[in-house]
Amino acid sequence: MNGAETLVRTLLASGVRVCFANPGTSEMHFVAALDRHPDMRCILCLFEGGVSGAADGYFRMSGEVAATLLHLAPGFGNAFANLHNARKAQSGVLSIMGDHADYHLRFEAPLKGDTVGISQAVSHWTRVCSEAGRVATDAADAIQAARARNGQIATLILPANMASDPAEVYQVAPPPPALRRPSVAEVAAAARALRQPGAVLLVDGPVLWSDLGLLARRLTKAAGARLMQPFFVSRFRRGAGAVKIERMAYRIEENLKLLQGASALVLCGTDRPAGFFAYPGLPSTPDDPDTRLIELCTRGMDIGWTLRALADEIGEADLGPDDFMPLDLPALPEGDLTVTKVGEAIANLMPDNAIVVDEGISASYFLAPGLKRARGHDALTITGGSIGFGLPNAVGAAVACPDRKVVVLEGDGSGMYTLQSLWTMARERLDVTVVIFANRGYQILRDELAAVGVREVGRNIRRMFDVEGPELDWVALARGHGVDGVRVTDMAGFNAAFAAAMAESGPRLIEVAC
């Protein structure tokens, strides 16, 4: 055996079954070892940002860590943006970054780079393998780190000679350390604050898609408090049957109104909310200066234990129909195409328990009212704001949940960042329906320009914000990657295309001219 073989055996023995990969020369021994173990599912992504985005989506929907295979510092650099999103989503990702053989690093080879520095800029845990005989131990520690604190970015740097040199044994990753919990006194103080009129419990993590949401609703109902969630979260339940949890808004101005007058803001599984950017004349945080801020439990702590402890202090009210979202399917819209109508059509036609990956950006605001009325589904959002998340995240979600429909709502500008993910969808026959909102520009930037007070728009702004001249042909782009595509210009066309996509398995793309 060699170091690469012990690495693969350690991954499999520790329950890591998927590797999203974009390999290079320095990883050839690892590639050969992976080939000897067909029980490891290796999925090629044609760009490293697709690799990291897929691993993020896979964790969000399965709760399991996937491995990624990245080629030296430049390859890891290409993966960086979606690793940033994964970090903000608290996703567990094990990045395996190849490197030159350690004896080669004294030379200024073309691909030599600061592997440790680029890893530490986004990873919670980084280690360089320094002995082939310790590769398995290093890998087990990396898996443990990726699973720690409810999910972390762990990066193992594998020099080529550590992979090729002899090694004997593999390891099994130990379980992650026990999650930290707030003190009994902190829980009691938070419980007292939640009983005060106007108090808010802000939650994130598994509370938004598991039975912990029921517990959070029961205890806040007993306390007379509001239950809220941040706007950008890794995963939340929406549509019929979802627990009613008030969602914060994108704009800081709206969140200032939502939180105005709150007596206390208790954070459980989340951080203090902040504006997406700083805006002239507006505060960075939306909580009222007179509101008592209680940071009870971070995302990396024991969220379930904390909620149960709060319920022990406060009690639990019975839940009724008004505590859940009803089934209120909108009628199938007709006539001229609008983004709002598209949201209603998706809600009408989408099956129960689908997965919606939302990178509609400016379109998302208009889609949301309809989607709230859909059958129950999971929604994944862009937690870190680094665009190019949607298509690869849908790849990972579809790999994690092959029996569920995945719908990705994608802006045309952001979709171009990682459009290579279409090819992976086609190759793996993933059941993903891509809806591209082709407004021919970075509309969100036009909105942000207005938000900072710029009113005059000249040639240079238009040239930087518009995505036209030439126009993108998403149907041709899809077909060039092996995915059937269609362009629609009215609701009849969209309804027919989306219904067909829901009726059949496999990847489809619908370009919405808006």
VEXLUM-830155 format. One record per residue: y, x, z of N, C-alpha, C in turn. Coordinates in pm, whole numbers, plus 50000, padded with zeros to 5 digits. Layout:
REM residues N
YXZYXZYXZ;...
REM end
This chain:
REM residues 514
498805008550000500005000050000501255008850000;502345003049957503635009749968504615000750044;505835005650060506804997950137507084984350078;507134983449945507394970549880506284960549909;505044965149908503914956249936503984951050078;504314959650173504424954950312505574945050327;506624946950248507754937550251507314923650205;506634922950091506214909950039505224903350136;504294911050188503324905250281503994900350408;505034907450452505774903050571506514889950542;507124889050425507804876550388506844864850393;505694866250328504734855350320504144852050457;503814862150533503244859850667504234853050760;505524854750729506584848950813507074835550760;506454830350654506804817050605507884816650500;508284828250443509264828550335508494827350204;508674816250132507834812950017508574812949884;509904814549886510694813849763511604826049756;511694831949637512614842949614513434839949489;514734837849508515664836349395516104850449355;515934853949228516014867949191516864870649068;517514882249070518114888348953517934903348969;516734908448935516384922248969516934932448872;516924945148917517314956348834516354967848854;516674979348797515744990548793515334995448931;516254996049024515925001549156514974992549235;514724980349187513834971049257512464969749190;512114978749099510894976749020509624976849106;509574984949211508374984849296508274971749373;509424966349414509434953249481509014942349384;509514943149260509124933449157507614933849135;507044946049126505594947349105504824941449222;505324943449343504644937749461504714922549460;505844917049422505954902549411504974896949309;504774904549201503874899949096502424899249143;502084907349243500724907149296500484895549391;501524887749418501414876649514501984863949452;501204857149369501714845049302502004833549398;501594834749525501954824349622503424825249662;504094836149626505544836749639506154831249510;506954820649520507594814949401508844822849368;508834829849258509984837649214510724829949107;512024828049126512844820049036513994828648985;514014830948855515054839148794516324831248776;517434836848820518764831548793519504841948708;520224837548607520794846748510522124852848554;522554849448673523754855348731523554855448882;524034865948948523764867249091524424856249175;525544850749126526134839349196525224827249194;524384826049091523374815649089522284818149191;521934830849212520924834549312521364830249451;522564834449490523034831549626523334816749646;523874810149542524124795749554522854787749566;521804791949496520524784949504519894786649642;519964798749697519414801049830520134792649935;521444790849917522224782350006521744767849998;521644762449877521204748649861519784746549912;518934756449893517554755549941517524754250093;518314762250163518344761350309518944748150356;520014743850290520654731350333519684719650333;518774719350235517884707850222516504709950285;516094722250307514764724650365514814730050506;515944736150543516004742850672515224755850674;514724760150557513924772350547514724783350477;514474795650520515144807250461514434811250333;515194813150228514684819050104515154833450096;514384841650024514814855249995515604855349865;516524864749856517204867349729516964881849692;516894884649566516714898249516517934901749432;518714911749478519974915349416520004930249388;520694934049282520644947749231521864955849275;521684964049378522704973249427524034966249460;525064974049484526344968449527526984959349421;526964962849291527564953649193526854940249186;525524940249193524804927449192525114919149315;525164925849430525524918649552526964913549542;527824921549479529204917249461529304904549379;528484903649274528474891349193527994879349273;527164881749374526634870849458527574867149571;528634874949588529454874049710530074860249731;530634854349624531374841749641530494830749699;529274829449647528404818949700527744823049831;527664835949861527274839949996528354835950096;529604836750052530704831950137530544817050166;530254809050063530034794850085528834792450177;527764800350158526584798950243526894802350387;527704812550409528094816150546528864804850611;529804798950538530584787850592529704775450616;528624774350540527694763150558526694765650670;526724777450728525754781750829524334781450772;524204785750648522884786350585522204799550616;520904798850637520114810850655519694816450521;520134828450489519804834950361519374849250389;518244853350335517774867150345518034874250213;519054882650210519394890150089518694903650093;517914906349990517284919349976518014926449863;518754936749900519584944049804518934957649775;518554959849652518024972949615519104983449618;518674995949630519615007149625518915019149562;519705029049526519125041449475518225047749580;517275055549537516495063749631517465071949715;517145073349845518125079549935518495093749893;517555101249832517865114849791518775115249668;518925103749601519775103049480521225099549515;521445095249639522765090049674523835100849684;523425113649690524455124049697525125126249561;524535120549458525125121449324525945108949295;526965110449213527845099149180527285091849058;526105085849074525465078448965526305066048932;526225060848808527085049648768526985037448859;525795034248908525655022148989525755024649139;526055036849177526215039649320527405031749374;527225025449488528315017849550528115017049700;529075011149766529045009849912528224997549949;526904999049948526034987649975526234982350117;526394991350213526584986850351527914979750366;528964985350307530294979350322530374965550261;529824963850141529924950750076529054940650149;527914945050204527074935850280527774931350407;528344940850481528944937450610530164928350596;530754928050476531924919350455531574904550459;530284901050437529904886950436528674883950521;527894894150553526624892050625526844892750776;526024884950848526014885950993525204897951041;524244902250959523294912650997523014921250875;523064934550891522804943850780521974955550833;520994959450755520224971450789519764978250662;519784991750664519254999850554517875004850596;516855002450512515525007850539515575023050527;515135029950632515215044550632513845051250632;512775043650653511415048950648510515038550584;509685042750491508795033250426507875026450526;507455033850627506575028150728507235017750816;508535016850809509265007050890509814995450807;509534995250678510044984450593509604970850645;508344969650685507834956850733508554952550861;508764961950952509484958651076510924954551045;511564962050955512934958550916512984944550854;511984941550771511954928350707511764917350809;510864919350906510654909351010511924907051091;512634917951121513894916651194514934909051110;514944911650979515904904850891515624889850885;514354886150876513994871950873514414865251004;514134871951115514544866551244516064864551249;516804874351199518274873351200518754861951112;518124859850995518534849050906518294835450970;517294834451058516984821751124517734819851254;518394830251303519074829651433520334821051425;520734815551539521994808151554522114796951450;520984790551419520924779351326521124783251181;521154796151151521274800751013522334811450998;521944823050944522874833950923522574840950789;523534849150743523324857550627522804871050677;521584874350640520984887250678520704895150551;521094907850550520924916150430520124928650463;519034930350392518184942150404518364950650280;518824962950299519064972050187517834980950172;517254980550052515974987050026516134998249924;516285010949969516315022049874515005022749795;515095027149672513925026649583512745034349638;512985045849702511835053549752511245047649879;511985039349951511395032350064510415021550015;510685016249897509775006549836508535013249777;508685025349722507575031749652506715040549740;507265045649850506495054649936505405047150011;504325054350053503205047750121503605041150253;502995029850280503145022750407501855015050431;501585011550556500255006550588500174991850630;501124987050709500944974050772502124964850743;501864951850750502934942050741503154935850878;504214928350893504584922451021504774907351006;504864900551117505234886351121506554885451198;507544879051138508844878151203508734870451334;509334875751441509334868251567510254856151556;510094846451642511004834951640512414839351674;513404831851627514784835651659515054834051808;516034841151861516364839752004516764825452038;516584821952162516974808652209518474806452186;518824794452149520224791152123520994790352254;522224795052250523084794352368523524779952392;523694776552519524104763052558525354763452643;526184753252636527314752652728526844750652871;527704753852963527334752253104527364737453142;526714734353253526704720653304528134716153332;528944725253386530344721753417531134718753290;530884726453182531574724053056531184710552997;529914707053007529454694052958530114682753036;530154684253168530744673853253532224672053221;532934683053199534364682253166534564675253031;533714678452935533814671952804533514657052815;532534653552896532184639452914533354631752975;534004637653072535174630953133536284629153029;536494639152946537534638252844537214627452742;535944626052704535554615952605535714601752658;535724600152788535914586652845537374582252844;538284591552816539704588052815540054580852686;540944570952691541314563552570541824572952460;541344570552339541814578452225541094591552203;540034594352279539324607052264538494607152136;538244619152084537504621151959536404631451982;535184628251935534104638051930533944642051784;534194654851753534074659951617532754667651606;531894663451513530544668851504530264674251364;529274683351359528834688951231527384693051248;526824699551145525444704151151524464692551139;523294693751202522254683551186522644669851240;523734669051316524204655951364524514646851245;524894652751132525354644951019524244640050928;522994644650952521934640050862520594637650933;520554639851062519304637751136519504626851242;518464624651322518544614551428519554618051536;520044630351537521094633751632522354625451607;522524620851484523664612151455523594599151532;522384593851549522204581651630522624584151773;522224595651826522584598951964524084600451979;524724607251884526174609051890526884595551884;526384586351802526994573151792526814565251922;525624566151980525384558652104526254563752218;526404576852231527174581852345528674579752326;529174581152202530604578652182530914563852195;529984555352156530184540952174530234537552322;529374543852400529374541552545530674546652608;531214557652555532434563452611533694556752559;533574549052450534764543352388535524553452306;534854564152260535494574852184535244573252035;536054579751954535844580051810534864591451776;534054589051673533104599051624533554603251485;533794616351465534334621251339533574633551292;533724636551163533144648551103534204655551019;534094668650999535014675550908534834670650765;535784673950680535694669850540534664678250465;534724691450482533784700350414532654703850510;531454699250478530284701950561529104705650471;528114712150528526984716550446526154704750395;526034694250478525184682850440525544671050529;525664659250471525844647350552525204635450483;524844625650564524214613450514525314603550478;525154596950363526174587650315525474575750249;526154564450244525594552650180524844543950279;524094534450224523424524250306522534530650412;522674525750534521854530350645522384542450719;523424548950665523984560650732524734556350858;524634564450961525414561951082526894563051048;527684553851099529124554351071529764565851149;530224575651073530954587051128532204588651044;533344588051106534634588751036534804602850977;535054603450847535204616450781536674620350773;536964632750811538324637650797538684638850650;539964640650623540464641250486540634655650440;540874657350311541154670750257542564675250294;543534666550280544924670150300545284670550448;546034680850487546454682450627547324670650670;548134665250577549024654150613548214642050660;547114639150590546284627850628545584630250762;545154642650784544464645750910545414645551029;546664648951006547654647651115547744633151161;547714623751066547754609551101546464605151171;545314610251122544024606451181543914610551328;544464622151360544314627551495545534625351583;546544618851528547764616751606547464608451731;547914613351845547774606051969546414607152036;545514615051980544194616652043544364623352179;543724617752280543844623652414543064636652425;541914637252357541084649352361540344650452229;540104662752187539284665652070538174674852116;536964669252125535804676752172535004681352050;534764694252039534074700051924532614702551960;531704697151877530274699251898529624702751765;529244715351749528624719751625529624723151518;530874725151556531904727851456533034735851518;533934740751434535114748151479536334739151477;537394744151534538664736851532539074734451387;539404722151350539794719451212541104726351176;541194730551050542394737351002542664732650860;543924733750818544264730550681543574740050585;543274735150464542604743450366543454755650334;544764753750327545724764550308546914761950402;547814771550408549074769450477550064763350378;550794753450426551784746650341553154746950410;554214749150333555554749750393555874737050472;556334738950594556764727750676555644720250745;554394724650730553254717850793552514727450884;551924722350993551154731151082549834735351018;549224745651073547944750451020546784741851068;546944735351184545884727051240546374712751256;545494702851236545934688951237545904682251375;545354688951476545284682451607546674681851670;546924670951736548194668351803548444679051910;549664684551919549934694552023549644689552164;549714676452186549444670952318547974667852341;547144669752239545724667052251545024678452323;544154674952414543364685152484542214689652393;542164702352358541124707652271540004713452356;538794708452336537634713152413536594718352314;536434731452309535464737852219534134739052294;533394728052292532194726852375531004734552320;530764733452189529524738652131529794742951987;529614755651957529814760451820528614756851734;528744759351603527644756351510526414764851539;526604776551598525484785451626524854783251762;525244772651832524684769751964523684758251955;523164754152069522134743652076522824729952072;523004724851951523754712451932522984700651988;521684699951963520874688852013520894688052164;520704699252231520714699352378522084694752429;523144699452364524494695952409524734680952400;524324674752290524504660252276523684652652379;522454657152403521624650452504522224651852643;522814663552670523464665452800524704656452813;525464655152705526604646052708526154631652730;525064627752665524544614152682524074611752824;523514621952888523094620553028524294618053118;525434624053085526654622353165527324608853137;527334604853010528114593152969527284580452965;526034581752924525204570152897525134567652747;524314557852708524124554752567524204539652546;525054535652455525184521552422524174517752315;523784505252313522904500452207523684499752075;522974502351968523604501951837523234488951765;524174483951686523954471951607524264474351461;524214464151380524474465751235525834472051204;526824469451288528164474751262528244489851280;527204495851335527204510351356526624517851237;526214510751133525614516851016526314512050889;526274520350787526854516450659525944505850595;526524494850548525704484350486525354487850341;524374480850287524114481750144525114472650073;526004478749998527104471449934527314476949793;526254476349712526304482349580527424476249496;528274484549436529294479049346528644474049218;529294464649154528824459949024528924471348922;528094470848821528124481048718529404479148635;530324488748640531614486748573531514487948422;532454481448355532474481548209533874485648162;534014486748030535324489047971535704503647963;537014506247976537524519747966536954528548078;536794541248048536224550548145537304555648239;537054554748369537864561248471536914568148569;537424578048642536584585048739536144575648850;537024566748892536664556948995535494548348949;535534543848826534434535648772533144543848762;533254556448729532064564948722531404565748860;532204567048965531644566949100530914554049132;531464542849087530814529849109529514528849030;529524534048907528314533548825527204542148885;527574554048933526574562648997525994555549119;526864549249198526394542049317525444530749280;525724523849173524884512649131523514517449081;523474528749011522264532848941521444543449014;522034550549107521334561449173520264556249268;519054561949265517974556749351518184560349497;517394554049580517434556749723517044571249750;517724577249849517394590549901517604601749799;518574599949713518954610649622519724621449698;520004632349629520834643149682522014644749588;523224644249642524434645749562525124658649601;525234667749507525964680249527527354678349468;528374679249550529714675249510530634687349492;530884690849365531934700249332532824693949225;533084681149246533954674149153535404678049168;535724685049278537064689949308538064678249303;538994678049208540004667449205539394653849177;538244653349109537584640549081536944634549206;536624642849304535854638149420536574627049496;537894627949504538674617749576538444603949515;538364603249383538214590449314536754585749310;535834595149324534414591549324533974586049459;534604590549567534124587749702534024572849735;535004564449700534874550349739533604543749687;533244546749564532014541049509530784546749575;530764559949595529574566449651529294561849794;530314558149868530104552850003529274540050001;529284533049887528584520249876527204521549813;526794533749787525504536249721524354534249819;523134534949768521964535749854522054548749934;521324549450043521414561050129521054573950056;521854584350077521624597150012522224608350095;521824620650064522424632450126523494638050034;524624642150093525714648150016525934662450064;526064671649969526324685749998527714689149943;528544695550024529914698449980530174713549982;531284717249921531634731349903532314736550029;531544741850120532024745250253533034756650255;532904766150163533754777950169534864778150068;534934768049981536024767049886535964776649770;534884784549758534744793949647534024786949534;534744783849424534174774949323533064781949244;532234773549182531014778349120529804776049208;529974767349306528914764349404527954753549355;528454743849277527714731449255526414733049179;526434739449063525244740348978524124748249046;524384760349100523284767449166522834760749296;523754754349368523344747349489522384736149457;522624729349343521704718849299520334724649264;520304736749207519034743349180518244744949310;518884750449412518204752549539517754739549604;518614729249598518244716349656517044710349584;516994711649451515884706049374514594713649400;514674726749420513484734449454512974730349592;513884728049684513504724049820512914710049825;513404700949740513024686849745512614682049606;511464686349556511084683049418510814668249395;510664660549502510374646249487511634637649495;512814643849497514054636249510514974639049391;515684628849347516684630449242517874638549296;518314648149217519504655849251520584652849147;521754649149193522904646549106524004656149146;524494663949051525594673149081526834668549008;527904666749083529204662449031530064674949017;530414678448895530974691648868532214691048782;533274698048823534444699648739534174709348626;534854707548514534574716348400535014730648426;536124732548495536564746248526535634753348621;535264746748731534384753148829532974754748775;532534745548690531204746548633531014759048549;532084763848487531964775648401531664788348480;531904788248610531634800148690530144803448695;529314793248696527864795448714527054786548619;527534784848497526834776048404525444781348367;525154794248395523814799448369522744792048450;523164785048555522214777348636521534766448554;522174762048447521544752148359520234757448304;520214770248269519004776348214517884776248319;518234779348443517214779048550516694764948570;517564755048564517114741048573516114737848464;516404742548342515504739648230514184746948246;514244759548281513014767348292512084761948400;512674758148514511884753248627511624738248621;512134731648517511994717148499512454709648624;513614713248674514144707148795514764693548763;514574684048852515054670448831516504669248874;517394674948794518814675548825519604668748713;520474659548751521404653448657522794659048684;523354665748585524674671948597525704662848533;526724659048609527834651248555529074660048555;529544663648435530704672348419531944663748396;532954665748480534224658548463535174667648385;535294664748256536014673348164537464668848153;538264673248252539704670148245540494681448182;539774691548129540344702248050541334710848127;541064712648257541954721248334541554722248479;542204731448549542044732548693543034722848759;542654710148762543554699748811543934702148957;543004707549035543294709949176544454719749191;544584729249098545684738749106547014732149074;546974722248984548204714748958548644707349085;547674701649155547984694649280548514704249385;547884716049396548314725849495549704731349462;550014732649334551334737249295552404727649344;552124714649326553074704649375553174704849527;552044707749595552034707649742552904718649802;553094729649729553964740249781555384739149726;555684728049656557064724949618557484729249479;556554734149398556924738149261556904725849171;558014722849108558134710949026558234713948877;558734725548841558904729148700557694737048653;557094732648545555894738848492556194743848351;556034756948331556304762848202555034767448132;555234775448029554114779547943553064787348019;553494796848102552514805448169551634797648266;552234788148339551424779948428550424771748348;550904765648241549994757648160548854766248105;549164778448062548124787248007547124791648114;547554792248239546644796148346545864784548404;546384772448390545734760848452544914752548353;545284752648225544594744148126543314750948077;542284742848058541024747948003540844741247866;541654745647773541594740147637542234750047543;542034747547413542554756647312541794769747308;540474770047290539614758947248539094750647366;538694738447334538054729947435536614734547458;536164732847582534774735747614533884724347563;532794727847501531834718147450530614718547541;530614710047643529554710447743528204705847688;528224697347590526954693147529526304705047459;527104712647386526584724547319526164735047421;526954736747526526604746447630525284742747697;525114729847726523874725247789522684727747698;522804723747573521684725447480521374740147457;522394748447459522164762747446521404768747562;521414761747675520654766147793519354758447811;519034749647714517764742447719517824728947788;519024723647809519194710847879519764700647781;519164688947776519704678147693521054673747748;522014671547658523334667347702523914656647612;524864649147668525544638747593526974637747644;527904634847553529314632947591529614618147585;530284612947688530604598647693532114596847705;532584586047645534024583247645534354569347697;533334561147727533574547947784532464544947884;532624534147958531664531248064530314527048009;530284520647893528994516947834528174529447806;528834539647753528144552147725527664559047851;528534559247953528114565748079526964558148144;527084545048152526034537148217524674539548151;524654539748019523394541647948522834555747972;523724565847968523264579647985522774582148127;523484576848225523094579248364521824571548399;521704559348349520494551548373519274558648314;519424564248194518314571448132517944583748213;518944590648266518674602448348517954598848477;518294587448534517634583248658516194578448631;515934573948509514614568448476513594579248441;514074591148406513184601848363513364614148452;512334622448454512394634848531512874646248443;513484656148506513934667948433515444668848426;515974680248383517414682248382518114674848269;519254669248298520124662548200521564666248230;522414665648129523854667748150524624656748080;525624651448150526524641248096527944646548107;528604648347995530004652547994530874640147990;531684638648093532574627148105533964631248058;534424625647949535744628747896536784621347978;537474628548064538444621848153539784629248152;
REM end
